[in-house]
Amino acid sequence: MSLFRRIIPGLLYRYLGRLRFPALFVLTTAVLLGDLVVPDAIPLADEILLALASLFLGRLRRRKEEEGGPEEIP
């Protein structure tokens, strides 16, 4: 169990470190999870939109020049 507690946060931090907007991704995912618990008038409409927004933000990676690597001088 201790090994599990060390591996999962490390993988999560590494994944979030590669995203362009990690805080926005975490916030959108948290709102999605909260929205799944609260019942609403139109079932699944907002859950689908929030899931798509979370997937979109999860696919955005940092650009190569934003990673802090050496820049090429022409």
N, C-alpha and C positions, 0 to 999 in steps of 0.2 A: 504494500500500500504506500509506503514511503517513496518508493521508486516512481510510482504512478503520480504522486504529488509533485515530484521534481521534473518529470518529463513533460507533462501537459502544459504547465505554465511556460516552460522554455520554448516549446513549439509554438504556443500562442504568441509570445512576445516576438519571436523570429518572424512569424507570419505578419503580425501587425507592423513590424518595423519596415517591411517591404511595401506597405500600402502608401498611397499618396495622402489619404485623409483617414488615418487610423481612428481618431476620436469620433469623427462623423460616422464611420462604419460601426463602431461600438454603440454609439447612441441610437442609430437606426435599428440595429439588431435588438437592443434592449427595448425599444418602443414596440417592435414586432412581437417580442416575447410577452410583453405586457398586454398587448392588444389581443393576443390569442387567448388570454385568460378572461378578459372582459367581454361579455356578450354585447352585440350591437344590432341595429335595426336591419341592415343589409348584410347577411352572413357572407363571409369570405371575400368581400369586395376590397376592403381596406387591408386585409391580411395579404392578399395577393399583391397589391401595390407595394406594401412595405417589404415583402419578400423580394420582389423584383428590384427595389431600391437597394436593399442589402446586398443582393447578388451583384448589382452594378458597381457599388462601392467596393465590394470585395475583389472585383476584377481590375480595378484601377491600380496600377503599379507606379512606382516612382520612375521618373524619366532618368535616363543615364546621366545627364549632366547634373541632376539634383542629388545623386548619391554621394557626391563628394570625392569622386575619383579624379584622376589627373585630366586636365583639359588639354586638348590639342591646340597648339598655336600655329596658325597658317604661315 
